[in-house]
Amino acid sequence: MTTTEQSPLVALSNDLAAAVARSAPSLVYVDGSARRDATGVVWSAGTIVTVDHTLERDDEIALVLEGGRRIDATVAGRDPSTDLAVLHATVDLPAAPRSARNDLAVGHVVLAAGRDEDGVLGASFGIVSVLDGPWRTWRGGEIDTLIRPDLTLYAGFSGGPLLDATGALLGINTWGLSRRTALTIPLKTVARVVEQLETRGSIARGYLGVALQDVRLPEAIRAALGAGRRHAAIVVDVAPGGPAERAGLALGDVLLAIGDTAIEGADDVQRALGGDTIGKRTTIEILRGGARQAVAATIGERPNRDDE
């Protein structure tokens, strides 16, 4: 090896450092909580994407830039179902370069990056460990692709980018969608949610107007339903004037299915009430007094609270 040659390991190291440096101008620290650190990614001029679970307040949000400079930001919209939030700020920072690749695979090298409360940049290195199809979060959010990176998300890295080997944005990292592992919200999902939050400040979700608890089904009903069904969701409260009350649902009714979606717990109800269900007449199968019945409800639009 001559003195002008470079070892593959040194070349790889330099390439990874260059990839992080490429994303760095688009990263800010988000001060929206006394307990949780977060990073934000510049999506477009004046628009920053971060994760919702790290924002404990809707005002007095600050961004910390490289060098420690602080600027004010406002919450333009937030979506707990996908754990995304959009901030607006008067800041002259470039938008993060977005990856155009559509061949992401398990084993591909990826990077995570973030800033701390002083604006200092950090990064970690790993691979894609799990890649799967579309899924719904426990709050009913629609995620286009399951991406689980095998790397360290240090304190403050939630809301920061998952980067490909060139430093282009693949998605937004978060601890807010799983209690067990960090996940990445893919670019396609981020783009869709940002567009809706910029337009209307929230994500349209179906609303039934009931409070629910999981319940174990009686043996006879389990046998009749088949397919190993053991649980459903029982109505413990009905919102006055809501879709459920208008449909005749009552305390003690057990929800077995909404449309084509089997209900095996309260989380399934949220997953069944996507934005495309709003205004639709939907059949709800229930258990009432030990007998199976069907009622029809017109699904409403969920107000800004957590009941169904």
Secondary structure by P-SEA (a helix, b strand, c coil): cccccccaaaaaaaaaaaaaaaacccbbbbcccccccbbbbbccccbbbbbccccccccbbbbbcccbbbbbbbbccccccccbbbbbccccccccccccccccccccbbbbbbccccccccccccccccccccccccccccccbbbbbcccccccccccccccccccccccccccccccbbbbbcaaaaaaaaaaaacccbbbbbbcbbbbbbbbbcaaaaaaacccccbbbbbccccccccccccccccccccccccccccccaaaaaaaccccccccbbbbbbbcccccbbbbbbbbbbcccccc
